[in-house]
């Protein structure tokens, strides 16, 4: 496997500065900016931000973009753009795993919407994550390329899938994998060992753990391939198929709320910011109106602003 985009060492201060600067830049249009997760391993952890907004503007995709707004030296701390939560869709937070968001700016309007921990919800999150990791696993196997930062992040976050899956399917528990990835992350920058080889080690562990989950779900669903299992998982998430694992009415209501969230996201002009794995919801991505001239002008304006900011700060 060829390895690209290796993790680079960083400091906790780098993360704090990135969050603080981003929050200051977007607070004029944000109801709230939250920091998700913990920066436990500087250089390996990525910055996950959640922005709540009701602001409609043609330049939202640029105004709220971490890569467009922040100086380039902070970009390596992000694997993706901030999550965007339209103010009319707050209730979908109960379908996420974000149980302890920390307010960075604005008002905490999501506090009442605590992630659900019912069996139905755990199964839904398991199937969502399965669809996403199936896509990631397939892409890497097909391309033969490991993107270091993404691979370490995927190997780490697979532990959330295992936590949800083992709560409803005890045979899915994999404590050895969780311990292995935790130890690898803790020692990633401590020795002189080849970092590319550490990424390959993380991939090998991830691949074996994913294939184990894949086998368990295929046996439970009576499917013969990963692709077929993903199709069945999507149907169950949409409430289109009766099953013993998830109450169909719950799945239907949940899918309706999540579809409404995606529609609201598009109505605010965002091509990014999806809180939910789009691999689980193939109809989630909406086509935004194309205005090439406006997009070109706005993009250039924000690019120039960022460069001026970098120049002024000596970044």
Protein Blocks (a to p, Z undefined) as FASTA:
>chain_A
ZZehiacdddfklmmmmmmmmmmmmmmmpfbdcdehjdfbghjaccddddddfbdcfklm
mmmpmklmpcfklmmmpcbdcddddfklmmmmmmmcblbcccfbhjdfklmmccdfbfkl
mmmmmmmmmmmmmmmmmmmmmnopacfklmmmmmmmmmmmmmmmmmmmmmlpcfklmmmm
mmmmmmmmmpmcdfklmmmmmmmmmmmmmmmmmmmmmmmnopabfklmmmmmmmmmnopa
ccfkbcfklmmmmmmmmmmmmmmmmmnopaghiabdfklmmmlpccddddfklmmmmmmm
mmmmmmmmmmmnoZZ
